[in-house]
Amino acid sequence: MIVITAPTGKIGRRLLPLLLESAPARGEHLRVVVRDPARLPDAVRDRVEVVTGSHGDAEVVDRAFDGADAVFWLVPPDPFRSPDDGYSGFTRPAAKSLAAHGVGHVVAVSALGRGTPAAGRAGLVTASLAMDDLIAGTGVAYRALACPSFFENLLEEVGSLRERGVFTDTVAADRKAPLVAVADVAAVAARLLLDRTWTGTGSVPVLGPEDVSPDDLARVMSERLGRPVRYERQPLDELRAGLSRHGLDEAFVRGVVDMKRAKDDGLDAGVTRTPDTATPTAFEDWCARVLKPAVLS
């Protein structure tokens, strides 16, 4: 039995088809935890067991983890909770249930940065690393998918790209760092969930095929979209003010700002890319296949 949390999210909705393709032939059953089962495609809902509710709820995870051999764990972002509460607080009921039910393996989405000088002052990332420690402390075999930022974050910039040919972030224009497609993260998660010969605890970096800078992204987008695209660097104070105007939790806002500052200080540069840590989707291909239709529609 494999349990999948957040099955309708960016990663979960790509992970489920991969598991459905391979799991039944291996004798694996799939169970999903979802607040609204109606958001699952009919073809998926008919082939999985559904536990309705939030996986941050103790009663829900107690039902979900009963009889489970492996769990895919993803904490949904909550801008109205502090980072520590949003990650470790949300995960604590699940950690107790993992131990109570003797779940063998857990694969979770986390972040790069462990072992770097910025790891302890990286806001949301620091909170995510603490969540890893909490899960690892339950005694399960654990793999944290250590992810950089996602290509898909640029989909939040579609309006600006369409209207002004501009995208923004807070890092230096020439700061090269890994970026990854969420489909690649889902593929790594599926491999680990289906082949549970691994033991102990550790991180699995998921780095994409190459490091890229905002200037690199602007060049590729200009080529693929057939129109000029430029990068505008946003000051951190401006980011903080914009988030605060939306009424978000003050500690969460600090967590985002601290994470952005740490990324500009090289938070994601602590792991060397190897054939084992690289993933295949190039930004050029993702841009042509996903971003271009979104911008030009």
ROBA-973796 format. One record per residue (C-alpha): residue in one letter; x, y negated, z negated. Coordinates in nm, 2 decimals. Example, Ala and Ser with C-alpha at 12.3 -4.5 7.8 and 13.67 -1.06 7.14 Angstrom:
% residues 2
ATOM resn px py pz
ATOM A 1.23 0.45 -0.78
ATOM S 1.37 0.11 -0.71
% end
This chain:
% residues 297
ATOM resn px py pz
ATOM M 0.00 0.00 0.00
ATOM I 0.14 -0.34 0.11
ATOM V -0.03 -0.65 -0.04
ATOM I -0.01 -0.98 0.16
ATOM T -0.08 -1.31 0.00
ATOM A -0.16 -1.63 0.19
ATOM P -0.26 -1.42 0.50
ATOM T -0.41 -1.72 0.68
ATOM G -0.12 -1.95 0.64
ATOM K 0.15 -2.03 0.89
ATOM I 0.36 -1.73 0.81
ATOM G 0.09 -1.49 0.69
ATOM R -0.11 -1.51 1.01
ATOM R 0.20 -1.41 1.21
ATOM L 0.30 -1.14 0.96
ATOM L -0.04 -0.96 0.95
ATOM P -0.04 -0.85 1.32
ATOM L 0.32 -0.73 1.29
ATOM L 0.22 -0.51 1.00
ATOM L -0.10 -0.39 1.16
ATOM E 0.10 -0.28 1.46
ATOM S 0.33 -0.06 1.26
ATOM A 0.19 0.01 0.92
ATOM P -0.09 0.26 1.00
ATOM A 0.14 0.49 1.19
ATOM R 0.36 0.50 0.88
ATOM G 0.07 0.58 0.65
ATOM E 0.08 0.23 0.50
ATOM H -0.25 0.06 0.39
ATOM L -0.28 -0.32 0.39
ATOM R -0.45 -0.53 0.13
ATOM V -0.48 -0.91 0.16
ATOM V -0.55 -1.17 -0.11
ATOM V -0.75 -1.46 0.04
ATOM R -0.97 -1.74 -0.09
ATOM D -1.20 -1.73 0.21
ATOM P -1.23 -1.40 0.39
ATOM A -1.42 -1.57 0.68
ATOM R -1.08 -1.73 0.78
ATOM L -0.95 -1.39 0.87
ATOM P -1.00 -1.29 1.24
ATOM D -1.27 -1.02 1.27
ATOM A -1.02 -0.78 1.42
ATOM V -0.80 -0.82 1.11
ATOM R -1.08 -0.82 0.85
ATOM D -1.20 -0.48 0.97
ATOM R -0.86 -0.32 0.93
ATOM V -0.75 -0.44 0.58
ATOM E -0.88 -0.43 0.23
ATOM V -0.97 -0.77 0.11
ATOM V -0.94 -0.91 -0.24
ATOM T -1.11 -1.25 -0.26
ATOM G -0.97 -1.53 -0.47
ATOM S -0.65 -1.72 -0.55
ATOM H -0.33 -1.52 -0.60
ATOM G -0.25 -1.77 -0.88
ATOM D -0.53 -1.62 -1.08
ATOM A -0.44 -1.34 -1.33
ATOM E -0.76 -1.14 -1.27
ATOM V -0.72 -1.16 -0.89
ATOM V -0.36 -1.04 -0.88
ATOM D -0.44 -0.77 -1.14
ATOM R -0.69 -0.62 -0.89
ATOM A -0.46 -0.69 -0.59
ATOM F -0.15 -0.52 -0.73
ATOM D -0.32 -0.21 -0.86
ATOM G -0.17 0.08 -0.66
ATOM A 0.06 -0.16 -0.46
ATOM D 0.40 -0.04 -0.35
ATOM A 0.51 -0.38 -0.19
ATOM V 0.40 -0.74 -0.20
ATOM F 0.45 -1.03 0.03
ATOM W 0.45 -1.34 -0.19
ATOM L 0.41 -1.70 -0.08
ATOM V 0.32 -1.99 -0.30
ATOM P 0.10 -2.24 -0.12
ATOM P 0.21 -2.60 -0.16
ATOM D 0.01 -2.80 -0.42
ATOM P 0.07 -3.17 -0.41
ATOM F -0.14 -3.22 -0.73
ATOM R 0.09 -3.01 -0.95
ATOM S 0.45 -3.06 -1.07
ATOM P 0.70 -2.85 -0.88
ATOM D 0.77 -2.62 -1.18
ATOM D 0.40 -2.57 -1.24
ATOM G 0.33 -2.53 -0.87
ATOM Y 0.59 -2.26 -0.82
ATOM S 0.67 -2.08 -1.15
ATOM G 0.34 -2.17 -1.32
ATOM F 0.15 -2.04 -1.02
ATOM T 0.36 -1.72 -1.00
ATOM R 0.37 -1.63 -1.37
ATOM P 0.04 -1.43 -1.37
ATOM A 0.16 -1.24 -1.07
ATOM A 0.50 -1.17 -1.24
ATOM K 0.32 -1.01 -1.53
ATOM S 0.10 -0.81 -1.30
ATOM L 0.40 -0.68 -1.09
ATOM A 0.55 -0.54 -1.41
ATOM A 0.22 -0.40 -1.54
ATOM H 0.14 -0.21 -1.22
ATOM G 0.50 -0.10 -1.15
ATOM V 0.52 -0.26 -0.81
ATOM G 0.84 -0.15 -0.64
ATOM H 0.93 -0.42 -0.39
ATOM V 0.85 -0.79 -0.34
ATOM V 0.94 -1.01 -0.04
ATOM A 0.89 -1.38 -0.10
ATOM V 0.93 -1.70 0.10
ATOM S 1.19 -1.93 -0.07
ATOM A 1.45 -2.18 0.03
ATOM L 1.82 -2.22 0.11
ATOM G 2.05 -2.39 -0.14
ATOM R 2.13 -2.14 -0.41
ATOM G 2.49 -2.18 -0.52
ATOM T 2.54 -2.52 -0.36
ATOM P 2.62 -2.84 -0.56
ATOM A 2.27 -2.98 -0.49
ATOM A 2.08 -2.67 -0.60
ATOM G 1.99 -2.80 -0.94
ATOM R 1.87 -3.14 -0.82
ATOM A 1.68 -3.04 -0.51
ATOM G 1.32 -3.09 -0.63
ATOM L 1.08 -2.85 -0.46
ATOM V 1.38 -2.62 -0.36
ATOM T 1.50 -2.61 -0.72
ATOM A 1.15 -2.51 -0.83
ATOM S 1.14 -2.24 -0.56
ATOM L 1.48 -2.09 -0.68
ATOM A 1.34 -2.08 -1.03
ATOM M 1.04 -1.89 -0.90
ATOM D 1.29 -1.64 -0.75
ATOM D 1.45 -1.58 -1.08
ATOM L 1.11 -1.53 -1.25
ATOM I 1.01 -1.26 -1.00
ATOM A 1.36 -1.09 -1.01
ATOM G 1.33 -1.08 -1.39
ATOM T 1.03 -0.84 -1.36
ATOM G 1.25 -0.55 -1.25
ATOM V 1.11 -0.52 -0.90
ATOM A 1.34 -0.48 -0.60
ATOM Y 1.33 -0.84 -0.47
ATOM R 1.43 -1.02 -0.16
ATOM A 1.39 -1.40 -0.13
ATOM L 1.37 -1.52 0.23
ATOM A 1.60 -1.82 0.20
ATOM C 1.45 -2.06 0.46
ATOM P 1.55 -2.40 0.60
ATOM S 1.29 -2.63 0.74
ATOM F 1.05 -2.50 1.00
ATOM F 1.01 -2.60 1.36
ATOM E 0.64 -2.61 1.29
ATOM N 0.69 -2.92 1.06
ATOM L 0.71 -3.12 1.38
ATOM L 0.35 -3.04 1.46
ATOM E 0.27 -3.30 1.19
ATOM E 0.43 -3.55 1.42
ATOM V 0.22 -3.47 1.73
ATOM G 0.02 -3.80 1.71
ATOM S 0.34 -4.01 1.68
ATOM L 0.51 -3.82 1.96
ATOM R 0.22 -3.86 2.19
ATOM E 0.15 -4.22 2.12
ATOM R 0.50 -4.37 2.06
ATOM G 0.75 -4.10 2.15
ATOM V 0.89 -4.10 1.79
ATOM F 0.94 -3.85 1.51
ATOM T 1.07 -3.93 1.16
ATOM D 1.26 -3.77 0.87
ATOM T 1.49 -3.90 0.60
ATOM V 1.82 -3.73 0.70
ATOM A 2.10 -3.88 0.90
ATOM A 2.05 -3.87 1.27
ATOM D 2.36 -3.66 1.32
ATOM R 2.31 -3.43 1.02
ATOM K 2.32 -3.07 1.17
ATOM A 2.13 -2.81 0.97
ATOM P 1.96 -2.48 1.04
ATOM L 1.59 -2.48 1.15
ATOM V 1.37 -2.18 1.20
ATOM A 1.05 -2.08 1.37
ATOM V 0.79 -1.93 1.13
ATOM A 0.74 -1.64 1.36
ATOM D 1.10 -1.54 1.29
ATOM V 1.04 -1.56 0.92
ATOM A 0.74 -1.33 0.96
ATOM A 0.94 -1.08 1.16
ATOM V 1.21 -1.06 0.89
ATOM A 0.94 -1.02 0.62
ATOM A 0.77 -0.74 0.82
ATOM R 1.10 -0.55 0.86
ATOM L 1.17 -0.57 0.48
ATOM L 0.82 -0.47 0.38
ATOM L 0.80 -0.17 0.62
ATOM D 1.16 -0.03 0.55
ATOM R 1.18 -0.04 0.17
ATOM T 1.51 0.15 0.14
ATOM W 1.67 -0.16 -0.02
ATOM T 1.72 -0.20 -0.39
ATOM G 1.82 -0.47 -0.64
ATOM T 1.76 -0.84 -0.60
ATOM G 1.90 -1.09 -0.35
ATOM S 1.85 -1.35 -0.08
ATOM V 1.80 -1.30 0.29
ATOM P 1.89 -1.62 0.48
ATOM V 1.67 -1.68 0.78
ATOM L 1.87 -1.94 0.98
ATOM G 1.75 -1.96 1.34
ATOM P 2.00 -1.94 1.62
ATOM E 2.19 -2.26 1.57
ATOM D 2.23 -2.58 1.36
ATOM V 2.06 -2.88 1.51
ATOM S 2.05 -3.25 1.42
ATOM P 1.76 -3.50 1.46
ATOM D 1.95 -3.64 1.76
ATOM D 1.96 -3.29 1.91
ATOM L 1.59 -3.24 1.85
ATOM A 1.52 -3.58 2.02
ATOM R 1.72 -3.48 2.33
ATOM V 1.55 -3.14 2.36
ATOM M 1.21 -3.29 2.32
ATOM S 1.28 -3.56 2.58
ATOM E 1.38 -3.29 2.82
ATOM R 1.09 -3.05 2.75
ATOM L 0.82 -3.31 2.72
ATOM G 0.94 -3.51 3.02
ATOM R 0.93 -3.84 2.84
ATOM P 1.17 -4.03 2.61
ATOM V 1.16 -3.92 2.24
ATOM R 1.36 -4.09 1.97
ATOM Y 1.43 -4.03 1.60
ATOM E 1.35 -4.29 1.33
ATOM R 1.52 -4.24 0.99
ATOM Q 1.28 -4.31 0.71
ATOM P 1.42 -4.46 0.39
ATOM L 1.36 -4.24 0.08
ATOM D 1.19 -4.53 -0.10
ATOM E 0.95 -4.57 0.19
ATOM L 0.87 -4.20 0.18
ATOM R 0.81 -4.21 -0.20
ATOM A 0.58 -4.51 -0.16
ATOM G 0.38 -4.34 0.12
ATOM L 0.33 -4.02 -0.08
ATOM S 0.23 -4.21 -0.39
ATOM R -0.03 -4.41 -0.21
ATOM H -0.21 -4.08 -0.14
ATOM G -0.25 -4.02 -0.51
ATOM L -0.02 -3.71 -0.53
ATOM D 0.12 -3.59 -0.85
ATOM E 0.41 -3.81 -0.96
ATOM A 0.64 -3.51 -1.03
ATOM F 0.55 -3.36 -0.69
ATOM V 0.65 -3.68 -0.52
ATOM R 0.98 -3.69 -0.70
ATOM G 1.03 -3.33 -0.60
ATOM V 0.98 -3.40 -0.23
ATOM V 1.21 -3.70 -0.24
ATOM D 1.48 -3.51 -0.43
ATOM M 1.46 -3.22 -0.18
ATOM K 1.50 -3.46 0.11
ATOM R 1.80 -3.63 -0.06
ATOM A 1.96 -3.29 -0.12
ATOM K 1.90 -3.18 0.24
ATOM D 2.09 -3.49 0.35
ATOM D 2.37 -3.40 0.11
ATOM G 2.41 -3.05 0.28
ATOM L 2.17 -2.84 0.07
ATOM D 2.10 -2.61 0.37
ATOM A 2.47 -2.58 0.48
ATOM G 2.58 -2.33 0.21
ATOM V 2.53 -2.01 0.42
ATOM T 2.74 -1.90 0.72
ATOM R 2.54 -1.79 1.02
ATOM T 2.61 -1.43 1.11
ATOM P 2.43 -1.17 1.33
ATOM D 2.24 -1.07 1.02
ATOM T 2.13 -1.42 0.92
ATOM A 2.06 -1.56 1.27
ATOM T 1.71 -1.53 1.42
ATOM P 1.62 -1.54 1.79
ATOM T 1.38 -1.82 1.86
ATOM A 1.56 -2.13 2.00
ATOM F 1.42 -2.47 1.95
ATOM E 1.41 -2.53 2.33
ATOM D 1.18 -2.23 2.37
ATOM W 0.96 -2.32 2.08
ATOM C 0.93 -2.67 2.21
ATOM A 0.82 -2.56 2.55
ATOM R 0.58 -2.30 2.42
ATOM V 0.42 -2.47 2.12
ATOM L 0.51 -2.84 2.09
ATOM K 0.46 -2.94 2.45
ATOM P 0.11 -2.82 2.48
ATOM A 0.02 -2.98 2.15
ATOM V 0.16 -3.32 2.25
ATOM L 0.03 -3.32 2.61
ATOM S -0.31 -3.19 2.54
% end
